[in-house]
Amino acid sequence: MHENEKIQLFERAPIPRAVAKLAVPMIFSSLVMVLYNMADTYFVGMMNDPVENAAVSLASPVLLAFNAVNNLFGVGTSSMMSRALGRKDYKTVSESSAFGFYCSLISGVIFGLLCGLLNSPLLTLIGADKTTWSATQGYMFWAVYLGAAPAILNVVMAYLVRSEGAAMHASIGTMSGCFLNIILDPVFILPWGLNMGAAGAGLATFLSNCMACLYFFVLLYVKRGNTFVCIDPRKFRLKKRIIIEVCGVGIPASIQNLLNVTGMTILNNFTSVYGADAVAAMGIAYKVYMVPMQVALGFSQGIMPLVSYTFAAGRIRRMKDTIMFALKLIVPVLAVVTIGYYAGADALIGLFMKNETIIEYGSAFLRGFCLGIVFLSIDFLAVGVFQALGLGRYALIFAIMRKVVLEIPALIVLNRLFPLYGLAYAQFVAELILSICAVVMLRHIFKKYGEKKNGNKKDRTVDWNLIRRKGKWQ
């Protein structure tokens, strides 16, 4: 994308059009990613073996842990890149993208090696027992031990490409791997194919992530000289300013995902007490719930480049209008989805396994999960704004509140009051309270960065030196 095209998108295009161009591809990409995650559950479920299905569910926290690295170098770097674009600081854009790329590659390799070396304690930690141990290990070997590096790298590269407005290319790269995964799953999993069960699902995931990485390498080669995204090792610099700004946004986002993993691990351990059927049902219900959750996340992440750019360029009115437009659009849509999920919970769970016990468990879990969808969208949007503006400390506060202060205690209390079934309502309780805090914080940001009190209606210019001196990036 040429510089004038970026300026047209970020500065002059009508907000609905700019949001659509940035957010819609991200939403579709997120949905396809959910579908390929659900494909593992769906095709493994066709074997009608709760143990194999439980293996995929138990591995979910480790796959979620990838997002800790994704967010550290993906969210952190893309936020810095978009703000640098708004300031027309193109050297920083290139250097920060090289930093994010090589740090994510190194981290992915280390992540996979550590998980492989700590195989036994890791499987025990995520709730595998003698019944599910072998199947879980088979899935983890391909999807995590070998697959961590390509899984992390393809997501981070999508963030880098999206940061300069090329949302469609970012989504195509992600979706290419997802579609390959959906095609390979039945071949590797089912008896008529290689009959590998959960291990086959892991192998399909590994190969699909490698394909997504290949797409991005080809894209950057074709667009060389016409993109600010740089993976040239000569541009990889451990500059203090780059490290501080990337980590100032990325570390809180990473901690948020590590806390998500902690919450999921606790949820799985509580559920595993009730047997493999309950674990499988919880896994299915959560993956169905992830569809609207990923829509909300994709939407909030999709508008981040526009919010970052307009803030850095001093276009505060446009930034505020973008955020308000996003809220008015996403909340009613997800309210309708909530009603549909609540009414059709039995049918949705039944799509995955024709097991009456699992359908009974799963539909009850899904009804609890879906009540928090609308409130979750508000929370995601607020955190996305914090990340876009470089206000990492606000995102960190929300991450701690979501899991440590609200959701994990709610899991413990509700499981004691309403054994098993109460677990599904913990997230609703947490998101309801957090959404109120999100609205308060957004109002605070609007007031803090709003027009001057003298009545000037033009977008004000941001004093970047003053912001850095006061430490507003952290």
C-alpha positions as CSV (number, residue, x, y, z in Angstrom):
1,M,0.0,0.0,0.0
2,H,1.5,3.4,-1.0
3,E,1.8,6.2,1.5
4,N,-1.0,8.2,-0.1
5,E,-3.3,5.2,0.2
6,K,-2.5,4.9,3.9
7,I,-3.2,8.6,4.4
8,Q,-6.5,8.3,2.6
9,L,-7.6,5.4,4.7
10,F,-6.4,6.7,8.1
11,E,-7.0,10.4,7.7
12,R,-9.7,11.1,5.0
13,A,-11.9,8.0,4.5
14,P,-15.3,8.1,6.2
15,I,-15.2,6.3,9.5
16,P,-17.6,3.6,8.6
17,R,-15.6,2.8,5.5
18,A,-12.3,2.9,7.3
19,V,-13.6,0.7,10.1
20,A,-15.0,-1.8,7.6
21,K,-11.8,-1.9,5.6
22,L,-9.7,-2.6,8.7
23,A,-12.1,-4.6,10.9
24,V,-14.1,-6.8,8.6
25,P,-11.1,-8.7,7.3
26,M,-9.9,-9.1,10.9
27,I,-13.4,-10.4,11.9
28,F,-13.4,-12.9,9.1
29,S,-9.9,-14.0,9.9
30,S,-10.9,-14.5,13.6
31,L,-14.0,-16.5,12.6
32,V,-12.0,-18.7,10.3
33,M,-9.5,-19.3,13.1
34,V,-12.3,-20.3,15.4
35,L,-13.7,-22.6,12.8
36,Y,-10.4,-24.3,12.4
37,N,-10.1,-24.7,16.2
38,M,-13.6,-26.1,16.2
39,A,-12.7,-28.4,13.3
40,D,-10.3,-30.3,15.6
41,T,-13.2,-30.7,18.1
42,Y,-15.7,-31.6,15.4
43,F,-13.7,-34.2,13.5
44,V,-12.3,-35.7,16.7
45,G,-15.9,-35.8,18.0
46,M,-16.9,-37.9,15.0
47,M,-14.8,-40.7,16.5
48,N,-17.4,-40.7,19.4
49,D,-14.6,-41.1,21.9
50,P,-14.8,-38.7,24.8
51,V,-11.1,-39.4,25.7
52,E,-9.8,-38.1,22.3
53,N,-12.1,-35.1,22.6
54,A,-11.0,-34.4,26.1
55,A,-7.4,-34.4,24.9
56,V,-8.0,-31.5,22.6
57,S,-9.9,-29.6,25.3
58,L,-7.1,-30.2,27.9
59,A,-4.5,-28.8,25.5
60,S,-6.4,-25.6,25.0
61,P,-4.7,-23.7,27.8
62,V,-1.3,-24.3,26.3
63,L,-2.5,-23.1,22.8
64,L,-3.9,-20.0,24.5
65,A,-0.4,-19.5,26.0
66,F,0.8,-18.8,22.5
67,N,-1.2,-15.6,22.6
68,A,1.0,-14.4,25.4
69,V,3.9,-14.2,23.0
70,N,1.6,-13.1,20.1
71,N,0.4,-10.2,22.1
72,L,3.8,-9.3,23.5
73,F,5.4,-8.9,20.0
74,G,2.2,-8.7,17.8
75,V,0.1,-6.2,19.7
76,G,3.1,-4.3,21.2
77,T,4.9,-3.9,17.9
78,S,1.8,-3.1,15.7
79,S,0.7,-0.4,18.1
80,M,4.2,1.2,17.9
81,M,4.3,0.8,14.2
82,S,0.9,2.5,13.7
83,R,1.7,5.4,16.0
84,A,5.1,5.9,14.2
85,L,3.2,6.0,10.9
86,G,0.9,8.7,12.3
87,R,4.1,10.7,13.2
88,K,5.6,9.9,9.7
89,D,8.5,8.3,11.4
90,Y,9.1,5.5,8.9
91,K,12.6,4.5,10.2
92,T,11.0,3.5,13.5
93,V,8.3,1.6,11.7
94,S,10.9,-0.6,9.9
95,E,13.1,-1.1,13.0
96,S,10.2,-2.0,15.3
97,S,8.8,-4.5,12.8
98,A,12.1,-6.3,12.5
99,F,12.3,-6.3,16.3
100,G,8.9,-7.9,16.6
101,F,9.5,-10.5,13.9
102,Y,12.8,-11.8,15.3
103,C,11.8,-11.7,18.9
104,S,8.6,-13.7,18.1
105,L,10.6,-16.3,16.1
106,I,13.1,-16.8,18.9
107,S,10.4,-17.0,21.5
108,G,8.4,-19.5,19.6
109,V,11.4,-21.9,19.3
110,I,12.2,-21.6,23.0
111,F,8.5,-22.1,23.9
112,G,8.3,-25.4,22.0
113,L,11.5,-26.7,23.4
114,L,10.6,-25.9,27.0
115,C,7.2,-27.6,26.7
116,G,8.8,-30.7,25.2
117,L,11.4,-30.9,27.9
118,L,8.8,-30.4,30.7
119,N,6.3,-32.8,29.1
120,S,5.3,-34.8,32.2
121,P,4.7,-31.9,34.7
122,L,3.0,-29.9,31.9
123,L,0.5,-32.6,31.2
124,T,-0.2,-33.0,34.9
125,L,-0.7,-29.3,35.3
126,I,-3.3,-29.0,32.5
127,G,-5.4,-31.8,34.0
128,A,-4.4,-34.9,32.0
129,D,-4.8,-38.2,33.9
130,K,-4.0,-41.8,33.1
131,T,-7.1,-42.0,30.8
132,T,-6.4,-38.9,28.7
133,W,-2.5,-38.8,29.0
134,S,-1.6,-40.6,25.8
135,A,-4.1,-38.8,23.6
136,T,-3.2,-35.4,25.1
137,Q,0.5,-36.0,24.6
138,G,0.0,-37.0,21.0
139,Y,-1.9,-33.7,20.2
140,M,0.7,-31.6,22.1
141,F,3.7,-33.1,20.3
142,W,2.6,-31.7,16.9
143,A,0.6,-28.6,17.9
144,V,2.9,-27.3,20.7
145,Y,6.3,-29.0,20.9
146,L,7.0,-28.7,17.1
147,G,4.3,-26.2,16.3
148,A,4.8,-23.3,18.7
149,A,7.2,-21.4,16.4
150,P,5.1,-21.3,13.2
151,A,1.9,-20.8,15.3
152,I,3.3,-17.7,17.0
153,L,5.1,-16.4,13.9
154,N,2.2,-16.4,11.6
155,V,0.0,-14.4,14.0
156,V,2.7,-11.8,14.7
157,M,3.3,-11.4,11.0
158,A,-0.4,-10.8,10.5
159,Y,-0.3,-8.0,13.2
160,L,2.7,-6.4,11.5
161,V,1.1,-6.4,8.0
162,R,-2.2,-5.1,9.5
163,S,-0.5,-2.2,11.3
164,E,0.0,-0.3,8.0
165,G,-3.6,-0.8,6.9
166,A,-3.2,-4.0,4.8
167,A,-5.9,-5.8,6.8
168,M,-7.0,-7.9,3.8
169,H,-3.5,-9.4,3.2
170,A,-3.2,-10.1,6.9
171,S,-6.5,-12.0,6.9
172,I,-5.8,-13.9,3.8
173,G,-2.5,-15.2,5.3
174,T,-4.2,-16.3,8.5
175,M,-7.1,-17.9,6.6
176,S,-5.0,-19.8,4.2
177,G,-3.6,-21.8,7.1
178,C,-7.0,-22.2,8.6
179,F,-8.6,-23.6,5.4
180,L,-5.7,-26.1,5.0
181,N,-6.2,-27.2,8.6
182,I,-9.9,-27.9,7.9
183,I,-9.0,-29.9,4.8
184,L,-6.3,-32.0,6.5
185,D,-8.2,-32.7,9.8
186,P,-10.5,-35.5,8.5
187,V,-7.6,-37.1,6.6
188,F,-5.4,-37.3,9.6
189,I,-8.0,-37.9,12.3
190,L,-10.7,-40.3,11.0
191,P,-10.5,-44.1,10.6
192,W,-10.9,-43.8,6.8
193,G,-7.7,-41.7,6.7
194,L,-4.6,-42.0,8.9
195,N,-6.7,-42.7,12.0
196,M,-4.4,-40.6,14.2
197,G,-7.2,-39.2,16.4
198,A,-6.2,-36.2,18.5
199,A,-2.6,-36.5,17.3
200,G,-3.8,-36.1,13.8
201,A,-5.5,-32.9,14.7
202,G,-2.2,-31.6,16.1
203,L,-0.3,-32.5,12.9
204,A,-2.9,-30.7,10.8
205,T,-2.6,-27.6,13.0
206,F,1.2,-27.7,12.6
207,L,1.2,-28.0,8.8
208,S,-1.5,-25.2,8.5
209,N,0.6,-22.8,10.5
210,C,3.6,-23.5,8.4
211,M,1.5,-22.7,5.3
212,A,0.4,-19.4,6.8
213,C,4.0,-18.4,7.5
214,L,4.9,-19.2,3.9
215,Y,2.2,-16.9,2.6
216,F,3.5,-14.0,4.6
217,F,7.1,-14.6,3.5
218,V,6.0,-14.6,-0.1
219,L,3.9,-11.5,0.4
220,L,6.7,-9.5,1.9
221,Y,9.0,-10.6,-0.9
222,V,6.5,-9.5,-3.6
223,K,5.8,-6.2,-1.8
224,R,9.5,-5.4,-1.0
225,G,10.1,-1.7,-1.5
226,N,6.4,-1.0,-1.2
227,T,5.9,-1.8,2.5
228,F,7.2,-0.6,5.8
229,V,7.1,-4.1,7.3
230,C,10.7,-5.2,7.5
231,I,12.2,-8.6,8.4
232,D,15.8,-7.8,7.3
233,P,18.1,-9.0,10.1
234,R,20.2,-6.0,9.6
235,K,17.4,-3.8,10.8
236,F,17.0,-5.9,14.0
237,R,18.1,-3.5,16.8
238,L,17.8,-3.8,20.6
239,K,17.2,-0.1,21.0
240,K,16.0,1.0,24.4
241,R,13.1,3.1,23.0
242,I,11.8,0.3,20.8
243,I,12.0,-2.2,23.7
244,I,10.3,0.2,26.1
245,E,7.4,1.1,23.7
246,V,6.8,-2.4,22.4
247,C,6.9,-3.9,25.9
248,G,4.9,-1.1,27.4
249,V,1.9,-2.3,25.4
250,G,2.9,-5.9,24.8
251,I,3.7,-7.0,28.3
252,P,0.3,-6.1,29.7
253,A,-1.4,-7.8,26.7
254,S,0.8,-10.8,27.3
255,I,0.0,-11.0,31.0
256,Q,-3.7,-10.8,30.1
257,N,-3.3,-13.9,28.0
258,L,-1.3,-15.7,30.6
259,L,-4.0,-15.0,33.1
260,N,-6.5,-16.3,30.5
261,V,-4.5,-19.5,30.5
262,T,-4.5,-19.7,34.2
263,G,-8.3,-19.2,34.3
264,M,-8.8,-21.9,31.6
265,T,-6.5,-24.3,33.5
266,I,-8.5,-23.8,36.7
267,L,-11.7,-24.3,34.8
268,N,-10.4,-27.6,33.3
269,N,-9.2,-28.9,36.6
270,F,-12.5,-28.1,38.3
271,T,-14.4,-29.8,35.4
272,S,-12.1,-32.9,35.2
273,V,-13.3,-33.9,38.7
274,Y,-16.7,-34.7,37.0
275,G,-15.2,-37.0,34.4
276,A,-14.2,-37.1,30.7
277,D,-17.8,-36.3,29.5
278,A,-17.9,-33.1,31.5
279,V,-14.5,-32.1,30.2
280,A,-15.5,-32.8,26.6
281,A,-18.8,-30.9,27.0
282,M,-17.0,-27.9,28.6
283,G,-14.5,-27.9,25.7
284,I,-17.2,-28.0,23.1
285,A,-19.3,-25.3,24.8
286,Y,-16.3,-23.0,25.1
287,K,-15.3,-23.4,21.5
288,V,-18.9,-22.6,20.4
289,Y,-18.8,-19.5,22.6
290,M,-15.5,-18.5,21.1
291,V,-17.2,-17.6,17.8
292,P,-18.9,-14.4,19.0
293,M,-16.0,-13.8,21.4
294,Q,-13.5,-13.8,18.5
295,V,-15.9,-11.5,16.5
296,A,-15.6,-9.0,19.4
297,L,-11.9,-9.5,19.7
298,G,-11.3,-9.2,16.0
299,F,-13.4,-6.1,15.8
300,S,-11.5,-4.4,18.6
301,Q,-8.1,-5.4,17.2
302,G,-9.2,-4.4,13.7
303,I,-9.8,-0.8,14.5
304,M,-6.5,-0.5,16.6
305,P,-4.4,0.8,13.7
306,L,-6.9,3.6,13.0
307,V,-7.2,4.6,16.6
308,S,-3.3,4.5,17.0
309,Y,-2.8,6.5,13.8
310,T,-5.4,9.2,14.5
311,F,-4.1,9.6,18.1
312,A,-0.5,10.0,17.0
313,A,-1.5,12.4,14.3
314,G,-3.4,14.6,16.7
315,R,-6.8,13.8,15.1
316,I,-8.5,13.3,18.5
317,R,-12.0,14.0,17.2
318,R,-11.7,11.3,14.6
319,M,-10.3,8.9,17.1
320,K,-13.3,9.5,19.5
321,D,-15.8,9.1,16.6
322,T,-14.2,5.9,15.6
323,I,-14.5,4.4,19.1
324,M,-18.1,5.5,19.5
325,F,-19.1,4.1,16.1
326,A,-17.5,0.8,17.0
327,L,-19.5,0.6,20.3
328,K,-22.8,1.5,18.6
329,L,-22.2,-1.2,16.0
330,I,-20.9,-4.2,17.9
331,V,-23.1,-4.1,21.0
332,P,-26.5,-4.6,19.3
333,V,-25.1,-7.3,17.0
334,L,-23.8,-9.4,19.8
335,A,-27.0,-8.9,21.8
336,V,-28.8,-10.7,19.0
337,V,-26.2,-13.4,19.0
338,T,-26.7,-13.9,22.8
339,I,-30.4,-14.5,22.3
340,G,-29.8,-17.0,19.5
341,Y,-27.2,-18.9,21.5
342,Y,-29.3,-19.1,24.6
343,A,-32.3,-20.4,22.7
344,G,-30.4,-22.9,20.5
345,A,-27.8,-24.2,22.9
346,D,-29.0,-27.9,22.6
347,A,-28.8,-27.8,18.8
348,L,-25.4,-26.1,18.8
349,I,-23.8,-28.7,21.1
350,G,-25.5,-31.5,19.3
351,L,-23.6,-30.6,16.1
352,F,-20.4,-31.8,17.6
353,M,-21.3,-35.0,19.5
354,K,-24.5,-37.2,19.5
355,N,-24.1,-38.0,23.2
356,E,-27.1,-37.1,25.4
357,T,-24.9,-36.6,28.5
358,I,-22.5,-34.3,26.7
359,I,-25.4,-32.3,25.1
360,E,-27.0,-31.9,28.5
361,Y,-23.8,-30.7,30.1
362,G,-22.7,-28.6,27.1
363,S,-26.0,-26.7,26.6
364,A,-26.0,-25.7,30.3
365,F,-22.4,-24.5,30.0
366,L,-23.1,-22.6,26.8
367,R,-26.1,-20.7,28.3
368,G,-23.9,-19.6,31.1
369,F,-21.1,-18.5,28.8
370,C,-23.2,-16.6,26.3
371,L,-24.7,-14.2,28.9
372,G,-21.3,-12.4,29.0
373,I,-20.9,-11.9,25.3
374,V,-22.2,-8.3,25.1
375,F,-20.2,-7.2,28.2
376,L,-17.1,-8.9,26.8
377,S,-17.3,-6.8,23.6
378,I,-17.2,-3.6,25.6
379,D,-14.3,-4.8,27.6
380,F,-12.3,-5.9,24.5
381,L,-12.9,-2.6,22.9
382,A,-11.7,-0.6,25.9
383,V,-8.5,-2.8,26.2
384,G,-8.0,-2.3,22.4
385,V,-8.1,1.4,22.9
386,F,-5.6,1.3,25.7
387,Q,-3.3,-0.7,23.6
388,A,-3.7,1.5,20.6
389,L,-2.9,4.6,22.6
390,G,0.1,3.0,24.2
391,L,-1.6,3.0,27.7
392,G,-0.3,-0.4,28.7
393,R,-0.8,0.2,32.4
394,Y,-4.6,0.5,31.9
395,A,-4.6,-2.8,29.9
396,L,-2.6,-4.4,32.7
397,I,-5.1,-3.2,35.4
398,F,-8.0,-4.6,33.4
399,A,-6.2,-8.0,32.9
400,I,-5.6,-8.4,36.6
401,M,-9.2,-7.3,37.4
402,R,-10.7,-9.7,34.9
403,K,-9.0,-12.9,36.1
404,V,-7.3,-12.4,39.5
405,V,-9.9,-10.1,41.1
406,L,-13.1,-11.3,39.5
407,E,-13.2,-14.4,37.3
408,I,-11.0,-16.9,39.3
409,P,-12.6,-16.1,42.6
410,A,-16.0,-16.4,40.9
411,L,-15.0,-19.9,39.6
412,I,-14.2,-21.0,43.1
413,V,-17.3,-19.5,44.7
414,L,-19.8,-20.5,42.0
415,N,-18.5,-24.1,41.8
416,R,-19.0,-24.4,45.6
417,L,-22.5,-23.0,45.4
418,F,-23.6,-24.7,42.2
419,P,-21.3,-27.6,41.6
420,L,-20.0,-27.9,38.0
421,Y,-22.8,-25.8,36.4
422,G,-21.8,-22.7,38.3
423,L,-18.4,-22.7,36.5
424,A,-20.0,-21.4,33.3
425,Y,-21.3,-18.2,34.9
426,A,-18.0,-17.0,36.4
427,Q,-17.0,-15.2,33.2
428,F,-20.4,-13.5,32.9
429,V,-20.0,-12.1,36.5
430,A,-16.5,-10.8,35.8
431,E,-17.4,-9.2,32.4
432,L,-20.5,-7.5,33.7
433,I,-18.5,-5.7,36.4
434,L,-15.6,-5.0,34.1
435,S,-17.8,-3.5,31.4
436,I,-18.9,-0.8,33.8
437,C,-15.3,0.0,34.6
438,A,-14.6,0.0,30.8
439,V,-17.2,2.7,30.2
440,V,-15.8,4.8,33.0
441,M,-12.3,4.5,31.6
442,L,-13.3,5.4,28.1
443,R,-15.1,8.5,29.4
444,H,-11.9,9.4,31.3
445,I,-9.8,9.0,28.1
446,F,-12.3,11.1,26.1
447,K,-12.1,13.8,28.6
448,K,-8.3,13.7,29.0
449,Y,-7.6,13.9,25.3
450,G,-10.7,15.9,24.3
451,E,-10.8,19.4,22.8
452,K,-9.4,22.3,24.8
453,K,-11.9,24.0,27.1
454,N,-11.5,27.3,25.1
455,G,-14.0,25.9,22.6
456,N,-11.6,24.9,19.9
457,K,-13.4,22.2,17.9
458,K,-10.4,21.2,15.8
459,D,-8.3,18.2,16.5
460,R,-5.5,19.1,18.8
461,T,-1.9,18.3,18.3
462,V,-0.4,15.8,20.7
463,D,2.8,17.0,22.4
464,W,4.8,13.8,22.1
465,N,7.8,15.0,24.0
466,L,5.6,15.9,27.0
467,I,3.9,12.5,26.8
468,R,7.2,10.6,26.8
469,R,8.6,12.7,29.7
470,K,5.5,11.9,31.8
471,G,5.8,8.2,31.0
472,K,2.4,7.9,29.3
473,W,3.6,5.0,27.2
474,Q,3.7,2.7,30.1
